[in-house]
Amino acid sequence: MISAIVYNSCTGSCKKYAELLSAAIHAPAMPLKSAYVRDGGKIIYVSWIFAGKVCGLEKAAAKFNIAAVVQVGMSAVSDKSEAVCREKNSIPRNAAVFCRQGGFNINKLPLPFKLIMKLKCKEIAARLESKGQLNEQEQATLTMASTGVGEPPRWDIDDIVAWAAK
Ligand SMILES: Cc1cc2nc3c(=O)[nH]c(=O)nc-3n(C[C@H](O)[C@H](O)[C@H](O)COP(=O)(O)O)c2cc1C
């Protein structure tokens, strides 16, 4: 049983995934900063990625019993995403990993992140424009990178809800 969904969100995507999960699995969603879980209860940790690192994961792991990590990024999710997430973040085998595409909004970012992403978005847009045929999520990333704002095609949590019910 999952006691809580603990999330860390800069511009709202992880909060949205956490709230969708909370409604579906009937466990409270709490921001990492103020989260409190009794008696070592299991949590799902939802956070955004910064250069491939799941933000706040070490802090969350020190405080909570993490049964699953949901990493949220602006990139398209591929069949390699889970393995890359596990490796970059040293996630133990006994924790599940789910990779989701989130939204992007450069206008909501704190200034240092805005400056980093202004440059990064140019690189991302150029890479995707030269790729040719794009899938739906890659197309969404291209919109995010070229306009500074965008959402994923879907906010899908079905597989996470099915895992939590096991
Ligand atoms: C400084 C910075 C670094 C980022 N690095 C990555 C990254 O390595 N991979 C990725 O897919 N998305 C990256 N993103 C995009 C965010 O992870 C993405 O927009 C996510 O949906 C944000 O979640 P939030 O709205 O809950 O803050 C980065 C964003 C910022 C601001």
The ligand as an SDF file (V2000), in Angstrom:
LIG
                    3D

 31 33  0  0  0  0  0  0  0  0999 V2000
   17.6450   23.5890  -15.4930 C   0  0  0  0  0  0  0  0  0  0  0  0
   16.7880   22.5550  -16.1490 C   0  0  0  0  0  0  0  0  0  0  0  0
   17.3370   21.3540  -16.5770 C   0  0  0  0  0  0  0  0  0  0  0  0
   16.5410   20.3850  -17.2050 C   0  0  0  0  0  0  0  0  0  0  0  0
   17.1140   19.2060  -17.6150 N   0  0  0  0  0  0  0  0  0  0  0  0
   16.3240   18.2810  -18.2440 C   0  0  0  0  0  0  0  0  0  0  0  0
   16.8720   17.0300  -18.6770 C   0  0  0  0  0  0  0  0  0  0  0  0
   18.0430   16.7180  -18.4690 O   0  0  0  0  0  0  0  0  0  0  0  0
   16.0550   16.1700  -19.3470 N   0  0  0  0  0  0  0  0  0  0  0  0
   14.7280   16.4540  -19.5820 C   0  0  0  0  0  0  0  0  0  0  0  0
   14.0310   15.6270  -20.1950 O   0  0  0  0  0  0  0  0  0  0  0  0
   14.1720   17.6030  -19.1360 N   0  0  0  0  0  0  0  0  0  0  0  0
   14.9320   18.5180  -18.4740 C   0  0  0  0  0  0  0  0  0  0  0  0
   14.3670   19.6830  -18.0180 N   0  0  0  0  0  0  0  0  0  0  0  0
   12.9270   19.9120  -18.2070 C   0  0  0  0  0  0  0  0  0  0  0  0
   12.0820   19.6010  -16.9580 C   0  0  0  0  0  0  0  0  0  0  0  0
   12.4990   18.4120  -16.3420 O   0  0  0  0  0  0  0  0  0  0  0  0
   10.6110   19.4780  -17.4030 C   0  0  0  0  0  0  0  0  0  0  0  0
   10.2040   20.7290  -17.9330 O   0  0  0  0  0  0  0  0  0  0  0  0
    9.6620   19.0320  -16.2930 C   0  0  0  0  0  0  0  0  0  0  0  0
    8.3880   18.8010  -16.8700 O   0  0  0  0  0  0  0  0  0  0  0  0
    9.5310   20.0850  -15.2160 C   0  0  0  0  0  0  0  0  0  0  0  0
    8.7080   19.6160  -14.1750 O   0  0  0  0  0  0  0  0  0  0  0  0
    7.9580   20.6600  -13.2270 P   0  0  0  0  0  0  0  0  0  0  0  0
    6.9880   21.4200  -14.1290 O   0  0  0  0  0  0  0  0  0  0  0  0
    7.2640   19.8550  -12.2140 O   0  0  0  0  0  0  0  0  0  0  0  0
    8.9830   21.5720  -12.6710 O   0  0  0  0  0  0  0  0  0  0  0  0
   15.1510   20.6420  -17.4020 C   0  0  0  0  0  0  0  0  0  0  0  0
   14.5940   21.8530  -16.9430 C   0  0  0  0  0  0  0  0  0  0  0  0
   15.3930   22.7990  -16.3280 C   0  0  0  0  0  0  0  0  0  0  0  0
   14.7670   24.0690  -15.8470 C   0  0  0  0  0  0  0  0  0  0  0  0
  1  2  1  0
  2  3  1  0
  2 30  2  0
  3  4  2  0
  4  5  1  0
  4 28  1  0
  5  6  2  0
  6  7  1  0
  6 13  1  0
  7  8  2  0
  7  9  1  0
  9 10  1  0
 10 11  2  0
 10 12  1  0
 12 13  2  0
 13 14  1  0
 14 15  1  0
 14 28  1  0
 15 16  1  0
 16 17  1  0
 16 18  1  0
 18 19  1  0
 18 20  1  0
 20 21  1  0
 20 22  1  0
 22 23  1  0
 23 24  1  0
 24 25  2  0
 24 26  1  0
 24 27  1  0
 28 29  2  0
 29 30  1  0
 30 31  1  0
M  END
$$$$
